[in-house]
């Protein structure tokens, strides 16, 4: 039997394949707490395909510099529009002041306060009596080894942590920062602010705090000793509030 040759016609087909859009990477800026070095964020690790993290160290304030002017100077360190700004403790206060001069995607404060009404009674009293002016801040820079002043294993561990992270001991900065914290006058939180607070915070007791994400057993220094919690939840907290 003879085989017949068959002509096969190949059709040129153009296929359109929709590829997923590359995920936008958000710039995240962290501001540490009062007198703290940016190393307090050393254990915070956000997904690199979603976030590019940077830290903003403290500047030494000018003589009689207002908190507004100081915030403007701190804004000079923010190199990206529409970024995410995260501040811890007094850094949360400064972040809120900075937000007045920046276009932010999101503003987050941790272990901080949103207004003067959330300050503890002792700070309100210090403001009224001006007793904060009597604090011996000049002694801080002379304490070279906090561990020698601590008693007990727990106290020594806490002292070692403070010595490691609380490295900004300039008297000009400390006097200025304490006054600006105690005398902060903000009445209303910025729109869209996200507040994360520990239920065991003794600096800013949670009993004074309204409308926050509560971290069980979280202390004032939870950005250091509860870093795993933040690594797990911070990305979803940011993303849930962006969409």
C-alpha positions in Angstrom: 0.0 0.0 0.0 1.3 3.4 -1.0 1.4 6.0 1.7 0.1 9.4 0.7 2.1 12.4 1.8 0.0 14.7 3.9 0.7 18.4 4.1 0.5 19.7 7.6 -0.2 23.4 8.0 1.2 25.0 11.0 -0.8 27.9 12.3 1.1 30.8 13.9 -0.7 31.5 17.2 -0.1 34.5 19.3 -0.7 33.7 22.9 -1.2 36.5 25.4 0.0 35.5 28.9 -0.8 37.8 31.8 2.2 37.8 34.1 1.7 38.9 37.7 2.7 42.5 38.4 5.9 42.8 40.4 5.1 43.6 44.0 5.7 47.2 45.1 8.5 47.6 47.6 7.7 50.0 50.4 10.3 52.1 52.1 10.1 51.8 55.9 11.9 54.3 58.3 12.4 53.5 62.0 13.0 56.0 64.7 14.3 54.7 68.1 13.1 55.6 71.6 14.5 58.4 73.8 18.3 58.1 74.1 18.2 54.8 72.2 20.5 53.9 69.4 19.1 52.6 66.1 20.5 49.2 67.1 17.3 48.6 69.0 15.9 47.5 65.6 18.7 45.0 64.9 16.3 42.0 65.3 13.5 43.4 63.2 13.5 41.6 59.8 10.7 42.4 57.4 10.3 40.5 54.1 12.8 42.0 51.6 10.5 41.5 48.7 8.0 43.9 50.3 10.0 46.3 52.5 13.2 48.2 52.3 14.1 49.3 55.9 16.1 52.2 57.1 16.7 53.9 60.5 16.9 57.5 61.5 19.3 58.3 64.3 18.8 61.1 66.8 20.2 64.5 66.1 21.6 66.8 68.8 19.0 69.6 69.2 19.9 73.2 68.8 19.7 75.5 71.8 16.0 76.2 72.5 14.9 74.4 69.3 11.2 73.8 69.0 9.9 70.3 68.5 8.5 71.4 65.2 11.8 72.7 63.9 13.5 69.5 65.2 11.0 67.4 63.4 11.7 69.3 60.1 15.4 68.5 60.5 14.6 64.8 61.1 12.6 64.8 57.9 15.7 65.6 56.0 16.7 61.9 56.5 13.6 60.7 54.7 14.6 60.2 51.1 11.4 58.6 49.7 7.9 59.9 49.1 4.9 57.8 50.3 7.0 55.8 52.8 6.1 54.1 56.1 7.3 55.9 59.2 7.6 53.9 62.5 8.5 55.5 65.8 9.1 53.9 69.2 8.3 55.7 72.5 9.6 59.3 72.2 10.4 58.4 68.6 6.7 57.9 68.1 6.1 61.4 69.2 8.7 62.7 66.8 7.3 60.6 64.1 3.9 62.2 64.6 5.5 65.7 64.4 7.4 64.7 61.3 4.2 63.4 59.6 3.0 67.0 59.5 5.6 67.7 56.8 5.8 64.4 54.9 3.6 62.5 52.5 3.3 59.1 54.2 1.8 55.8 53.2 1.5 54.8 56.8 2.4 56.1 60.3 2.9 53.6 63.1 3.9 54.2 66.7 5.0 51.6 69.2 5.1 51.9 73.0 4.2 55.5 72.7 1.3 58.0 73.1 -1.0 59.7 70.6 -1.8 62.8 72.6 -1.0 64.6 75.9 -4.1 62.9 77.4 -2.4 59.5 77.2 0.6 60.7 79.2 0.8 59.1 82.7 0.0 61.2 85.8 3.6 61.5 86.9 4.5 63.2 83.6 1.6 65.5 83.9 2.6 66.4 87.4 6.2 66.9 86.3 5.0 69.3 83.6 2.9 71.3 86.1 5.7 71.5 88.7 8.6 71.7 86.2 10.4 69.1 88.3 11.9 67.6 85.1 14.3 70.5 85.0 15.9 69.1 88.2 16.8 65.7 86.7 20.6 65.1 86.9 21.0 64.2 83.2 24.7 65.1 83.4 25.3 62.0 85.4 24.1 59.7 82.7 27.2 60.3 80.5 29.4 59.5 83.5 28.0 56.0 84.1 30.3 53.8 82.1 29.0 50.5 83.3 25.4 50.2 84.3 25.9 46.5 85.2 28.0 47.4 88.2 25.0 49.3 89.7 22.6 46.5 89.3 21.8 43.7 91.8 20.4 40.3 90.9 20.5 38.4 87.6 17.4 40.0 86.2 18.6 43.5 87.1 22.0 42.8 85.6 20.4 41.6 82.3 18.2 44.7 82.2 21.1 47.0 83.0 23.3 45.3 80.3 20.5 45.9 77.8 20.1 49.5 78.8 23.9 50.0 78.5 23.9 48.5 75.1 21.0 50.4 73.5 20.7 53.6 75.5 23.9 55.1 74.0 22.7 58.7 73.3 23.9 60.3 76.6 24.5 63.9 75.5 23.1 66.2 78.2 21.8 68.7 75.7 19.8 66.0 73.9 18.5 64.5 77.2 17.4 67.8 78.7 15.7 68.7 75.5 14.0 65.4 74.9 12.7 65.0 78.4 11.2 68.5 78.3 9.6 67.9 74.9 8.1 64.6 76.0 6.7 65.9 79.3 5.4 69.1 77.7 4.1 67.6 74.5 0.8 69.4 73.6 -0.8 67.3 70.9 -4.6 66.9 71.5 -5.6 64.7 68.5 -3.9 61.8 66.8 -3.0 62.1 63.1 -5.6 60.5 60.8 -4.9 56.8 60.0 -2.3 56.4 62.8 -1.7 52.8 63.9 -0.7 52.4 67.6 0.9 49.2 68.9 1.2 48.9 72.7 2.3 46.4 75.3 -0.2 45.5 78.0 2.7 45.5 80.5 4.2 48.9 79.6 5.2 50.7 82.8 6.4 53.9 81.1 3.1 54.5 79.3 0.5 52.4 81.2 -2.0 50.9 78.8 -4.8 52.1 81.1 -4.3 55.5 79.6 -4.1 54.3 76.0 -7.0 54.2 73.6 -7.5 52.6 70.2 -4.4 50.4 69.9 -3.2 47.0 68.9 -2.4 45.3 72.2 0.6 43.0 72.6 0.0 40.4 75.3 2.8 40.6 78.0 4.5 43.3 75.9 6.7 45.8 77.9 8.0 49.2 77.0 11.1 47.6 75.4 9.2 44.9 73.4 10.7 46.2 70.2 13.9 44.4 71.4 12.7 41.5 73.5 9.6 40.7 71.4 11.2 41.2 68.0 9.7 37.8 66.8 6.2 39.2 67.4 6.9 42.2 65.2 8.6 40.2 62.5 5.5 38.0 62.3 2.8 40.6 62.7 4.2 44.0 61.4 4.0 43.1 57.7 0.4 42.1 58.0 -0.4 45.1 60.1 1.1 47.4 57.5 -0.5 45.6 54.5 -4.0 45.2 56.1 -4.1 48.9 56.6 -2.8 49.8 53.1 -5.7 48.2 51.2 
